[in-house]
Amino acid sequence: MSIDIKSWAKKFKDLTESDETIKAMAKYYTCSFLFDMESVKVIIEMHDGKVKNINTSPGGLDPYDFALRASEKTWREFARPIPKPMYHGIYAASFRRDLLIEGNHLILMQNIRNFVVQFELLRKSGVPV
């Protein structure tokens, strides 16, 4: 069962901004990234640890720093409360599943600790596919 994209975006933003770990260590967490879930794409813009915007209908020229692209099946596995092996993190999925990490890897790595904490919030928010 998929979640309405606007409802998902609000829930993901609320979870991000209420997460104690992100609040404690994300002062300089500033980047934008694309989640490409095949039928759904979203660009999330972070600025100093806060969600600046979630673009739920990005166009082809809307900018982002890096992208995570995977099948709907992979995104649904990421969003399980306890993911199956090789769906527990982005690097495991990129080595053994169909996840592609594209774009500016330097910006991803500069923000990796906060990004991973935020990415794992998908286990609470679900995914809109």
Secondary structure, DSSP 8 states (H G I E B T S, - for coil): ----HHHHHHHHHHHHHH-HHHHHH-TT--EEEEEE-SS-EEEEEEETTEEEEEESS--TT---SEEEE--HHHHHHHTSSS--TT-SSHHHHHHHSS-EEEE-HHHHHHTHHHHHHHHTTHHHH----
